[in-house]
Amino acid sequence: MGRGRMTAVPSLEPLTPADTGIITAQLGREPRGVAGVAWRCQCGKPGVVATVPRLPDGTPFPTTYYLTCPRAMAGCSTLEAEGLMAEMTDRLATDPDLAAGYLAAHDAYLADRAALGSVPEIEGVSAGGMPGRVKCLHVLAAHALAAGPGVNPLGDETLARLGEFWSRPCLSSHE
């Protein structure tokens, strides 16, 4: 699901009641506005969900791909604490190829969100700081997992730095 695409919107799996229970345990709260599962861990559990651009309470929500896997979330938080976001943002200013790839990722993200609905208040706004800076590795990793390699260069780099976070078994039946 969602691997290796360059222009088509990733396929989403319908959210099941079991998925909702797992995601609730992963996040510590009920998921909101989930359109479907965009990526599953090798263990079969949801790791990235796609969220509609307007939440059920009417709030505009630009984060289309939401990371739920606790191991990936913890790894992204560690990388953020180590300063990777600032390093990536600095590289965007000096590497035109990276900046072009990141702009293309922004455009792909917007296209994916548009397929889920239109919300004028967030038109042109993607997530994670795209296209000019990096402000959330969780979003970039989620986008890279959902869309597949080659769509978001900094999301791909984040995943490479995380390593095989899925290789260790989940800590409980809900993680």
C-alpha positions in Angstrom: 0.0 0.0 0.0 1.3 3.4 -0.9 4.9 2.3 -1.8 6.8 3.6 -4.7 4.3 6.0 -6.2 5.4 9.3 -7.6 2.1 11.0 -8.7 -0.9 8.9 -7.7 -2.6 9.4 -4.3 -1.6 6.5 -2.1 -4.2 3.9 -1.5 -5.8 3.8 1.9 -7.1 0.8 3.8 -10.5 1.2 5.6 -10.2 1.8 9.3 -11.6 -1.2 11.2 -12.8 -1.2 14.8 -9.6 -3.2 15.8 -7.5 -0.5 14.1 -9.3 2.2 16.0 -8.6 0.4 19.3 -4.9 0.0 18.4 -4.6 3.7 17.3 -6.3 4.8 20.5 -3.8 2.9 22.5 -0.9 4.2 20.4 -1.9 7.8 20.8 -3.5 7.7 24.2 -6.7 9.2 22.8 -9.4 8.5 20.2 -8.2 9.2 16.6 -10.1 12.1 14.9 -11.1 12.4 11.3 -9.3 9.3 10.0 -9.9 8.6 6.3 -8.0 5.3 6.4 -4.8 3.5 7.2 -2.0 4.8 4.9 0.8 2.5 6.2 1.0 -0.6 8.3 3.9 -2.0 10.2 5.1 -5.4 9.2 3.3 -6.7 12.3 0.0 -5.6 10.6 -0.8 -2.7 13.0 -1.5 0.8 11.7 1.6 3.0 11.7 0.3 6.0 9.7 -3.2 7.2 9.2 -4.6 9.6 6.7 -6.7 12.3 8.2 -9.4 14.3 6.5 -8.6 18.0 6.1 -11.5 19.1 8.2 -12.0 17.4 11.5 -15.5 16.3 12.6 -15.8 19.3 14.9 -15.1 21.6 11.9 -11.5 22.4 12.7 -9.2 22.7 9.6 -6.4 20.1 9.9 -3.5 20.3 7.5 -1.7 17.1 8.7 -2.9 14.6 6.2 -0.5 11.8 7.2 -0.4 11.2 11.0 2.3 9.0 12.5 0.8 6.6 15.1 3.6 4.0 15.5 5.1 4.5 19.0 8.5 3.3 18.0 8.7 5.6 14.9 7.2 8.5 17.0 9.9 8.1 19.7 12.6 7.9 17.1 11.5 11.1 15.4 11.3 12.8 18.8 14.9 11.8 19.5 16.1 13.0 16.1 14.3 16.3 16.7 16.0 16.7 20.1 19.3 16.0 18.5 18.8 19.0 16.2 18.1 17.3 12.9 15.3 19.7 11.9 17.7 22.7 12.1 20.3 20.8 10.1 17.8 19.9 7.4 16.5 23.5 7.2 20.0 24.8 6.8 20.6 22.3 4.0 17.5 23.4 2.2 18.9 26.9 1.9 22.2 25.7 0.3 21.2 22.7 -1.7 18.9 23.6 -4.7 18.3 19.9 -5.6 17.1 19.1 -2.1 15.0 22.3 -2.0 13.4 21.3 -5.4 12.7 17.8 -4.1 11.2 19.1 -0.9 9.0 21.5 -2.9 7.8 18.6 -5.0 7.0 16.7 -1.8 4.9 19.7 -0.6 3.0 19.6 -3.9 2.4 15.9 -3.6 1.2 16.3 0.0 -1.2 19.0 -1.1 -2.5 16.8 -4.0 -3.1 13.9 -1.6 -5.0 16.2 0.8 -7.1 17.6 -2.0 -8.2 14.1 -2.9 -9.6 13.9 0.7 -11.4 17.2 0.6 -11.1 20.9 0.1 -10.6 23.3 3.0 -10.1 26.9 1.9 -8.6 28.0 5.2 -5.5 25.7 4.7 -5.2 25.9 0.9 -1.6 25.9 0.0 -0.4 24.9 3.5 1.0 21.4 3.8 2.6 20.2 7.0 6.0 19.6 8.6 7.3 23.0 7.5 7.2 22.2 3.8 8.3 23.6 1.5 10.7 26.1 3.1 11.7 24.6 6.4 11.6 21.5 8.6 9.5 21.8 11.7 8.2 18.2 12.3 10.0 15.0 11.5 7.0 13.0 12.5 5.0 14.4 9.5 7.9 13.9 7.1 8.3 10.3 8.2 4.6 9.6 8.0 4.5 11.1 4.4 7.5 9.0 3.3 5.9 5.8 4.7 2.5 6.5 3.1 3.8 7.7 -0.2 6.8 5.4 -0.6 10.5 6.2 -1.4 11.4 9.0 -3.7 8.4 11.3 -2.9 9.7 13.2 0.2 13.5 13.4 0.3 13.7 14.6 3.9 11.1 12.1 4.9 13.2 9.4 3.3 16.2 10.7 5.1 14.3 10.7 8.4 13.3 7.0 7.9 16.9 6.1 7.0 18.1 7.7 10.2 15.4 5.8 12.2 16.6 2.5 10.8 14.4 -0.5 11.0 12.2 0.7 13.9 9.7 -2.0 13.1 12.2 -4.9 13.5 11.7 -5.2 17.2 8.4 -6.6 18.2 5.7 -4.3 19.6 5.8 -3.9 23.3 2.1 -4.9 23.8 -0.8 -6.0 21.7 -1.8 -2.3 21.1 1.5 -0.7 20.2 
